[in-house]
Amino acid sequence: MNKTGSPPLEAFTPAERRLIARLRTPEAVQGYLNRLPYNAERRGDTLRSFRQVVRHKTAHCLEAALFAACVLEQHGHPPLLLTFESVDYLDHVLFLYRRDGRWGTVARSRDPGLHGRKPVFKTLRALTMSYFDEYVDPTGCIEGFGSYDLRELGEYDWRFARRNMWVVERTLVDVPHTRIKFSQRYVDGVRARYLAYRDRYGKKPLFYPGRRKVWTPIPKEFL
């Protein structure tokens, strides 16, 4: 390990080193993840490391966050995660970073509005609230958020493990989350608009006001 706790480049394969060299910024990592097919886990649940994401060329939200953490710590970013708790227990995990004192994220999702955010947010609460409307679907709604530094896992191998890493999932479930107060009437209104759009157009909506201002580019499959 080097001074920041990340492994030396020699720990990576030549192909992995070339990939890390290309993906020098959160924006570059987001672009790479956008091009990967979403891991729908059709052959059973998975929780793959960076190495296994590179091998399988697919990732779901937590796998994408771990991939981003592994790549970007090599470029000086601490391996931080942001977690959202939902009322329907379908939680979301994102890579969290800071630039010039402002927070941003890198993420992959089945929903267009749950990908990355530009580093423009002063607080984690403000960053979380940029996802609030976008999280509302037939059952989902963010009710809490928390952050976690993967260095707290110590010697646990979340970067190169060959097997599914359920320890990471269990750890994130136990992370303290800050509760969000919200109006159920407001959520019901957002949900009704979501359902009406989906029923009319047969796809998930992109009508959110923050899309052009704070969203990072989203995968082409949603456009």
C-alpha positions in Angstrom: 0.0 0.0 0.0 1.1 3.6 -0.6 0.8 6.5 1.7 -2.9 7.0 1.0 -3.7 3.3 1.6 -4.3 2.5 -2.0 -2.4 -0.4 -3.7 0.7 0.4 -5.9 0.1 0.3 -9.6 2.2 -2.9 -9.7 -0.7 -4.7 -8.0 -2.7 -4.2 -11.2 -2.4 -6.1 -14.4 -1.0 -4.3 -17.5 -4.5 -4.0 -19.0 -5.8 -2.6 -15.7 -3.0 -0.1 -15.5 -3.8 1.1 -19.0 -7.4 1.5 -18.1 -6.6 3.4 -14.9 -4.3 5.7 -16.9 -7.1 6.5 -19.3 -9.7 7.2 -16.6 -8.0 10.1 -14.8 -11.1 12.0 -13.7 -14.6 11.3 -12.3 -16.0 12.4 -15.7 -13.9 9.9 -17.6 -14.9 7.1 -15.2 -18.6 8.1 -15.5 -18.3 7.9 -19.3 -16.7 4.5 -19.1 -19.5 3.2 -16.8 -22.1 4.7 -19.0 -20.8 2.5 -21.9 -21.0 -0.7 -19.8 -24.2 -2.7 -19.9 -26.0 -2.6 -16.5 -25.6 -5.8 -14.5 -29.1 -7.1 -14.2 -27.9 -10.2 -12.3 -29.9 -12.6 -14.4 -27.7 -15.5 -13.3 -28.0 -14.7 -9.6 -26.9 -11.9 -7.3 -23.4 -10.5 -7.6 -21.2 -8.0 -5.9 -18.0 -7.9 -7.9 -14.7 -6.1 -7.3 -13.0 -3.7 -9.7 -11.1 -6.6 -11.2 -14.2 -8.6 -11.8 -16.1 -5.6 -13.3 -13.2 -5.2 -15.8 -13.4 -8.9 -16.6 -17.2 -9.2 -17.0 -17.6 -5.7 -18.5 -20.9 -5.0 -16.7 -21.8 -3.4 -13.4 -24.7 -2.6 -11.2 -24.8 0.4 -8.9 -22.6 -0.8 -6.0 -20.2 -2.6 -8.4 -19.9 0.7 -10.4 -19.2 2.7 -7.2 -16.5 0.2 -6.1 -15.0 0.4 -9.6 -14.9 4.2 -9.5 -13.4 4.2 -6.0 -10.6 1.8 -7.0 -9.7 3.8 -10.2 -10.0 7.3 -8.7 -8.0 6.6 -5.6 -5.1 6.0 -7.9 -5.6 9.6 -9.0 -5.7 11.1 -5.5 -9.4 10.7 -4.6 -10.3 9.0 -1.3 -12.4 5.9 -1.8 -15.7 7.4 -0.5 -19.2 6.1 -1.1 -22.6 7.8 -0.7 -25.6 5.6 0.2 -29.3 6.2 -0.1 -31.9 4.4 1.8 -35.3 4.0 0.2 -38.7 3.4 1.7 -39.0 0.2 -0.5 -35.5 -1.1 0.6 -34.2 -0.7 -2.9 -31.2 1.4 -1.9 -28.6 3.1 -4.1 -24.8 3.5 -3.8 -22.6 6.0 -5.6 -19.0 7.0 -5.6 -18.5 10.3 -3.8 -15.8 12.9 -4.5 -15.0 16.5 -3.7 -13.5 19.2 -6.0 -12.8 22.7 -5.0 -14.9 22.2 -1.8 -18.0 20.9 -3.7 -19.4 17.4 -3.8 -20.2 15.3 -6.8 -20.8 11.7 -7.7 -20.2 8.9 -10.2 -22.9 6.3 -10.5 -24.6 3.6 -12.6 -28.3 2.8 -12.4 -31.3 1.3 -14.2 -32.9 4.7 -13.8 -31.8 7.7 -15.9 -31.8 10.2 -13.1 -29.7 8.2 -10.7 -26.4 8.6 -12.4 -23.6 11.0 -11.6 -23.8 14.6 -10.4 -21.5 17.5 -11.2 -19.3 18.7 -8.3 -21.4 21.7 -7.5 -23.0 20.9 -4.1 -21.9 22.5 -0.8 -23.3 19.7 1.4 -24.1 16.0 1.2 -27.7 16.9 2.0 -27.9 19.2 -1.0 -26.3 16.6 -3.2 -28.8 14.0 -2.0 -31.8 16.2 -2.6 -30.7 16.6 -6.2 -31.7 12.9 -6.5 -35.0 13.1 -4.5 -37.5 13.6 -7.3 -35.6 11.3 -9.6 -35.7 8.5 -7.1 -39.5 8.5 -6.8 -41.0 5.7 -8.9 -44.0 3.3 -8.2 -42.4 2.3 -4.8 -39.2 4.2 -4.2 -38.4 7.4 -2.3 -35.2 8.4 -0.5 -35.6 8.5 3.3 -32.0 8.8 4.4 -28.4 9.2 3.2 -24.9 8.3 4.6 -21.3 8.3 3.5 -18.6 5.6 4.0 -14.9 5.5 3.6 -13.8 2.2 2.2 -10.5 2.5 4.0 -12.4 1.6 7.1 -12.6 -2.0 5.8 -8.9 -2.4 6.6 -7.3 -5.3 4.8 -10.5 -6.6 3.3 -9.9 -7.0 -0.5 -12.7 -5.0 -2.1 -10.5 -4.1 -5.1 -9.3 -7.5 -6.5 -11.5 -10.2 -4.8 -12.6 -13.0 -7.1 -15.7 -13.9 -5.0 -18.8 -11.8 -4.3 -18.1 -9.3 -1.5 -21.2 -9.5 0.7 -19.2 -8.0 3.5 -19.3 -4.7 1.7 -23.1 -4.8 1.3 -23.6 -5.7 5.0 -21.3 -2.9 6.1 -23.2 -0.3 4.1 -26.5 -1.4 5.5 -25.1 -0.6 9.0 -23.8 2.8 8.0 -25.5 5.6 10.0 -27.9 7.5 7.8 -29.3 11.0 8.2 -33.1 11.0 7.9 -34.8 13.2 5.3 -38.2 14.7 6.2 -40.5 15.0 3.2 -44.2 15.6 2.4 -46.0 12.5 1.4 -48.4 14.7 -0.6 -45.4 16.0 -2.6 -44.1 12.5 -3.2 -47.6 11.3 -4.3 -47.6 14.2 -6.8 -44.2 13.3 -8.2 -45.2 9.6 -8.4 -48.4 10.4 -10.2 -46.5 12.4 -12.8 -43.9 9.6 -13.2 -46.6 7.0 -13.7 -48.6 9.1 -16.2 -45.4 9.7 -18.2 -44.4 6.1 -18.2 -47.9 5.0 -19.2 -48.1 7.5 -22.0 -44.6 7.1 -23.5 -43.5 3.6 -22.4 -40.3 4.7 -20.8 -38.9 6.3 -17.7 -39.1 10.1 -17.6 -36.4 12.7 -18.2 -38.5 15.7 -17.3 -36.6 16.7 -14.2 -35.6 20.3 -13.8 -32.0 19.6 -12.7 -31.1 17.4 -15.7 -29.2 19.9 -17.8 -27.7 21.9 -14.9 -26.3 19.3 -12.5 -26.6 15.8 -14.1 -23.5 14.3 -15.7 -24.1 12.7 -19.1 -26.3 9.6 -18.9 -26.0 6.3 -20.9 -27.3 6.5 -24.5 -29.9 3.8 -23.7 -32.0 6.4 -22.0 -31.9 9.0 -24.7 
